[in-house]
Amino acid sequence: DTAVSQTPKYLVTQMGNDKSIKCEQNLGHDTMYWYKQDSKKFLKIMFSYNNKELIINETVPNRFSPKSPDKAHLNLHINSLELGDSAVYFCASSQTRQGANEKLFFGSGTQLSVL
Amino acid sequence: GDSVTQMEGPVTLSEEAFLTINCTYTATGYPSLFWYVQYPGEGLQLLLKATKADDKGSNKGFEATYRKETTSFHLEKGSVQVSDSAVYFCALSEMNRDDKIIFGKGTRLHILP
């Protein structure tokens, strides 16, 4: 069983469209994250939720809206997609919200291409 | 703010060569330090970590020592294999400061047979 699974794996869409990426973890973890990895492999945190509560919200356009229906799921909805949104988006989870000493478990990524 | 700087890639080595990937950090407190590895087409996986000065993290033949005096956490392996080809990320996290793990920009390693 995959510990952190995200769908879809690939997403190709036109500028201006709205799309969602889903993430689920079966590890019983309290905390989930969304990271964005650009073409140069730079990895930057976007959001973090702990038990469905938003705890990290980095400087991300309002077009990006995370939703956590329960602590096992963290979805990412993106409105009005732009060319610059093209990247690989990684979902991750950790046992607790304490970053230090914690191991992050990553999904395999969603490659988003905006045309 | 806290940050992580690691050597630019790509790094290309022959099989069985000695590997060093440099990583230095800036932090106001006493961070935990990590190395993550990303194999092609996959998410990141924790490779090793160290939580206090002079600790050595090790896994799969890789080692890194937490050097507070030089604010460094260089990754080393004595004899690399083709299967080690991946992108390596140095990262830090500070307990009780915030809940973020900050990653470096990644170093791509390519091992030639």
Chai-1 contact restraints between the chains, C-beta under 6 A:
chainA,res_idxA,chainB,res_idxB,connection_type,confidence,min_distance_angstrom,max_distance_angstrom,comment,restraint_id
A,K41,B,V87,contact,1.0,0.0,6.0,A-B,restraint_1
A,K41,B,G106,contact,1.0,0.0,6.0,A-B,restraint_2
A,F42,B,K105,contact,1.0,0.0,6.0,A-B,restraint_3
A,L43,B,F103,contact,1.0,0.0,6.0,A-B,restraint_4
A,I45,B,K100,contact,1.0,0.0,6.0,A-B,restraint_5
A,I55,B,D99,contact,1.0,0.0,6.0,A-B,restraint_6
A,F90,B,G43,contact,1.0,0.0,6.0,A-B,restraint_7
A,R97,B,D99,contact,1.0,0.0,6.0,A-B,restraint_8
A,G99,B,S93,contact,1.0,0.0,6.0,A-B,restraint_9
A,G99,B,D99,contact,1.0,0.0,6.0,A-B,restraint_10
A,G99,B,K100,contact,1.0,0.0,6.0,A-B,restraint_11
A,G99,B,I101,contact,1.0,0.0,6.0,A-B,restraint_12
A,A100,B,S32,contact,1.0,0.0,6.0,A-B,restraint_13
A,A100,B,S93,contact,1.0,0.0,6.0,A-B,restraint_14
A,A100,B,E94,contact,1.0,0.0,6.0,A-B,restraint_15
A,A100,B,M95,contact,1.0,0.0,6.0,A-B,restraint_16
A,N101,B,S32,contact,1.0,0.0,6.0,A-B,restraint_17
A,N101,B,T51,contact,1.0,0.0,6.0,A-B,restraint_18
A,K103,B,L46,contact,1.0,0.0,6.0,A-B,restraint_19
A,F106,B,G43,contact,1.0,0.0,6.0,A-B,restraint_20
A,F106,B,L44,contact,1.0,0.0,6.0,A-B,restraint_21
A,G107,B,G43,contact,1.0,0.0,6.0,A-B,restraint_22
A,S108,B,E42,contact,1.0,0.0,6.0,A-B,restraint_23
A,S108,B,G43,contact,1.0,0.0,6.0,A-B,restraint_24
A,G109,B,G43,contact,1.0,0.0,6.0,A-B,restraint_25
